[in-house]
Amino acid sequence: MLGQIITNISSYLSSKVALAPNISTALALIVFGIIILIVVSFFDYMYGWFERKLMAKSQLRHGPTLIGKYGLLQNLADIIKLLSKEVVIPANANKYLFTIGIPAMLSLFIFLIYLMPISSSVYSIDISIGLLVLFTLLSFSPLLVFITGWASGNKFAAISSQRSVIMLISYEIPMLLVIASIGMAAKSYDFISIVNAQSTMPFAILMPIGFIIFAIALLAELERPPFDIREADSELIAGWLTDVPAPYYAIALFIDYTRVLLGSMLMAILFFSGWLGPSIIPGFAWLAIKVLIIAIALILIRISTVRMKIDKLLKLGWLYLLPFAMLNLIYVFLLLYKVI
């Protein structure tokens, strides 16, 4: 089902130009996609600047200061520098797979944000199993990382991509069990139904164990500290990005911040009632506030934690998160049927 905003855009286009209904709807989806792309780009740019400033503050440094007021244009200078460099493909690389992997990842994450609702009326397409569709598509991420690392022909990139696949599989299983618990509690895998089910109590309070498991697994899925073994610079130089040319490295940075936005939106919608809140401000503003708080918390975690060793990381996923995720699923089942 199309969202109200898509219908409004389609009606506006039809009123200005005589278009067939299918064409106006397709154009409305494209226009909404462009709006989402602009919002994502703005978030990535400002989040990258804020992360650099906050990390510098924690280390008694100034961070970006020279270009623009408060260093706001430093990221723009870095982007121009990276994008202006030559695209050099390693001699041992599989040229086709190496060049398509990173752009495919960026397209995937932007499309996933495109599928996320912003409020009860602002969304592109309402899918009855939207949460399952999103995580099914999200599972392609480690495959694309592995393909890019392996295709580079570099041993450090290959090791990094293998680590990434091992870690993501270890943490996606507990995350999926928590998602099953959310679907059971909301009686639906539709995002809007999940948010409406939290009108009286956020799921972070209803299932605190599930919330903690999801938060830890989300950090691993985003490959943020302390789960950044994919880019363990002291061991693997730059991990799977070791042989990536500068323009592709800029895209990879854009991907990392886009994933932060996607993960923060997921956390806000699944556990903190999404766009629900007092009617003093619009629903999408409540969602934006919650997303920003979660995104800032990810920076604070990065500042205050150290990278885990891979053996401890895998032990945490398989021996602790997985059993507790099963217990959380049983707890939600018993709670729904009034056993407890």
PyMOL commands that set and color helices and strands:
alter all, ss='L'
color gray80, all
select helices_A, chain A and resi 4-16+21-58+69-71+74-83+95-115+130-138+140-151+155-186+191-196+203-206+208-222+229-231+233-236+239-241+246-271+283-304+310-336
alter helices_A, ss='H'
color red, helices_A
deselect
rebuild
show_as cartoon
